[in-house]
Amino acid sequence: MSDNNQGLTCPVTGCPVKNILIMTAAVFVVTFGFDFLYHGVFLKADYEATANLWRSQTEMQAMMGISLLYHAVLALGVGSLYGLVTKNSPCCGACAKTGLKFGFLIGLTVGILMFANYIWVPMPLDLAIKWLVGSLAWGIVTGYVLSLVSGKCCCKK
C-alpha cells in the first residue's frame, strides 16, 4: 500500500512505514537501555541471590542474538500499536498525556505477564513484584518517548 504524500503505508496500522520504523527504533533503544539498567544494575543482587534459577553468564551471552531479536520484535509491536491506537486521538499521539496513558497500559500488560512467572518459577515474591513495577516504569517511559517521536506520524486528520 502506498500513500503519495508519505510513502509506503503499513497495511495493519495504516501508518507510514517510515514513521513506524522511527517509533520502533525509539522503543528498541528505550527497552534495551531500560533492561540493561533495571535488570543488569538495579536487580543484579536479586539475580545473584537466586542464581540457581537462571542461566549462567556464559549461556546468557550466547543468547544475545535471541535477546536482540526479542527486543526488536517487541519494539515493532509496541511502536506499531502506538501508531494504531493514537492515529484517531485528538493529538494523534504527539502529546505526553496520551503517551503516558498508553505506556501505563502497556507496562501493566507486560508487568502482569512478567509477574505471572511467579506462578511457575520458584522465585521470591519480591522479585516478581519488582518485575511488575519495573515493567510499569518501562511502559511509562516508553509511552512518553513515543509521544515525543511520533510527531503525529499516523494522524488521519
Secondary structure by P-SEA (a helix, b strand, c coil): ccccccccccccccccaaaaaaaaaaaaaaaaaaaaaaccccaaaaaaaaccccccaaaaaaaaaaaaaaaaaaaaaaaaaaaaaccccccccccaaaaaaaaaaaaaaaaaaaaaccccccccaaaaaaaaaaaaaaaaaaaaaaaaacccccccc
